[in-house]
Amino acid sequence: MRLDAKDAARLSAAVYTSIAMLAALAFFLVTLLTGDYSWVARIGGAVWVFGLSMIILMPTVTPWIRRRLGG
Amino acid sequence: MAVEERERQKDALQEVTLPVAGMTCAACVRKVEKALKGLPGVQDATVNLSAGKAGVVFDPAACAVADMEKVIEDIGYEVPASRLNLLVLGMTPGHCDIVIGNALRALPGVRAVTINPATDTVSVEYLESAVSAAAIKKTVRSLGYDVSEKGEGEDAMDRERQLRQAEVRRQLINMLVSWPLGAIVMLGTFSDYRPLSEFLPSFMNNKILLFALTTPLVIGPGRQFFVNSWNGLRRGLTDMNLLYATGIGAAYLIAVINTFFPDAGFGGERATFFEAAALLVAFIVLGRYLEAVTRGRTSQAIRNLMKLRPKRATVIRDGRETEVPADEVEIGDVCLVRPGESVPVDGVVLEGYSAVDESMVTGESIPVEKRDGDEVTGGTLNKTGAFRFRATRVGAGTALSQIIKLVEEAQTTKAPIQALADKVAGHFILGVHALALAVFLFWFFAGFGLWFTEDTRLVLTPYKLEDLGVFGLALLISVTVLVISCPCAVGLATPAAMMAGTGKGAEFGILFKGADAVEATARVRVVVLDKTGTLTKGEPSVTDVLAAPNPPSVGRGPSPGITADEVLRLAAAAEKNSEHPLGEAIVRGAQQRGLDVPPAERFGSIPGHGVEATVEGREVLLGNRKLMAERGIDVSALIAEAERLENEGKTVMFVAASPSVILSREGGGTQAAEGAGSDAGHSAPQLAGVVAVADTIKDTSARAIGELKRLGLRVAMMTGDNRRTADAIARQLGIGRVLAEVPPQDKAAEVRKLQDEGQTVAMVGDGVNDAPALAQANVGMAIGSGTDVAKETGHVILIRDDILDVVAAVQVARATMRLVKQNLFWAFGYNAAAIPLGAGLLYPFFSQVVSPELAALLMATSSLSVTMNTLRMRGYRPPIKRGPSAPSPERVEREREPLLEAGS
């Protein structure tokens, strides 16, 4: 399957956003299960994990998708 | 077909160098390179941070320069264009403006054309690297219009300087905003603590006030980091700005939350990190400012060369002196240069005499005399007399332009060490974010529970963080890691040093063709020197003249003996009509000794043996032993001396003359000769003496070899000459390894043999004849290129014909690489040491964490160290060159004034 540049960018965005959200969700669930954290810590921590995950994933997933699927 | 297509594409490839403004670090370099390489038709892209240039190899059929500009601007950088304002006479509205506009817009690199026929003005915005001002003017002229530049215009150097100054100014303004505000915010934050509490009003600690002071800082000077990182991120590219943006953003966000929602669990009102956000901006801007200053300073050398480009020329047209812009001088034009003026273009002197200071181009400190037939170089300074010369190379073809181009190209290349540093720095940013995430998770789930105490403080502050919750501590340490890890100095470390080094080399007439040449030169272990023309003068000269100890009885009277000068005079007379290099050497030798060389009445060459001639009515024979034997001349009296000279690598020629000739000089000159002439002229020649000729060693060769050895290098000599001659020269110079009897075609193979022994080899030789060996060597040094540097092969070009420049090249390269390594140490070493501290290594023991602002200070210190270290290179002189230096453009200007006054 070959994608044009726009489609590749869209697919990349979908992939890295999903993974980052999963990471944040995982963080949130762990805070629920493992300790007595405040809601601010849980939500704030999940947001920070999401942000850093996005920053890490955006420049890695985008070229990877472009390489694999064209565009 | 596919092969043909590939070949066609390869042939069609073009190269363009684009100026890129706004890059600040190694990650920016990768970002721009990646973006350019992503364009269809772009084969390769190399970006140099310090030079602020991108070299792009592309297929013009698939990609236009405009596409490159667009993609660079899309990712947040600028491609500054130049502007040319032309006065075009004779335009009529509605037609001419369209014709001119279309013609100019068709030129590659022309961005915009604005034509105002009412004011006869054509304003062209163009990329200097793609099209020249001269080409633009020529295009308009070819359409039939008179063109002249409006005013002096701005040349590339001025524009580049303005661009750099604008960047320095921008960062300076940012500093002037951020530092006072940052200082007030910091004082306000700590105003509760002694001794600040004693003299600072309490309202300074008002959180709303701190918010009001910090916010303009973040959205003002700090805005650039957010905008640039977003521009990169949306294309999947990261750079240092991202680290700054996340660091500043997180600190500011926590402060805002703790101000307006103090119970949110981020540490409350006592943990409003406004000062962290403010000082982060201040320190990062300080780092930016220092980097901008450094980049400007390290390209000083090339700007100095550019400053030498003369602006005006006096051309003789139709018998009248006409002053024209130097870039409008054409090949064949006759130019006039008065004392104190610069030579406008390259050429050959037609008439006049002067001494010209060429130090700015060749590094030669002593002015060079110029007379009819001598070559002059554009940009050099005429010192004493006036002369006229015919232009032979103009515009981009002049030596100065070639040198500037060569140095510029060298500065856009990357040394292997730099490519590695860039790669590491590029991946570092992702790694740092991953580390920040890992550190956050560790302190959130484990560290806080294990070690948190109410005594928690920030390092070097009295600031207690007892209200800090788990999220606040983990986030604080995570942000500190982001800031403290920033490898911004890494991006500057290598290119800044390389620019300084290549520029410094150019100052001394040493042109490195790339950063890789600098690195390779510094690593050289064996230097192979071509003999003829490199170590020796390359032309034979008379070294010894010996008279026969017992001259033959001559004609009438007792034997009066013969002097060495008389032997040489006879030999020179016999060779006067010869075109053989040895004969020419003998004639030159006699003239240098002030001997009067009479013409030969009869001259005959005896191929492979020598010559015979009649001089002043006497028979003279000059040649080898075989010739003497054939003519029955006894050479036994000088045979031992002859063999000794031959063992020294010299070519020995025996001189025999009929007796009366000998008598003629000793017995009172001409009269005696004439008296003896009629009957003695037919006497058989007898041995008169020997003349030894050899290719003599250059004055500086022995010193250079000694210096190379002192640098720890092994020195070898390569020559096509016979073993005996080669050994003799090598003995005199102290060279241990001699590669003799190597024909030109085998020189490269000899170099390869040395490389196979595991040696890094530099080959020094003539750039034309030794080209294959120079290409084979790890470093090929073409020596004595003169000013025609474009034709030279090799990795390093030594403009002057002085072997000491080989030593200087090694010294400059080593100094440059030393600088690179020191810079990388300051840049990477700092990161390696600071990251564990930032990640909270000290916390379990001292309950102290590094604050984001301290992290920013450390980061700025790293940049400062690299900057200061690089600037040291400005005053560097290779030890072999300690002495009078090439004049600065300012000195040239100073010296020009009185000369001009005297001339007028």
Interface residues (C-beta under 8 A of the other chain):
Chain A: S12 F27 V30 T34 G35 Y37 S38 V40 A41 G44 G45 W48 V49 G51 L52 S53 I55 I56 M58 P59 T60 V61 T62 P63 R66
Chain B: L233 R235 G236 L237 T238 L242 T246 A250 A264 G265 F266 L430 H433 A434 A436 L437 F440 L441 F444 F445 G449 G469 V470 F471 A474 L475 S478
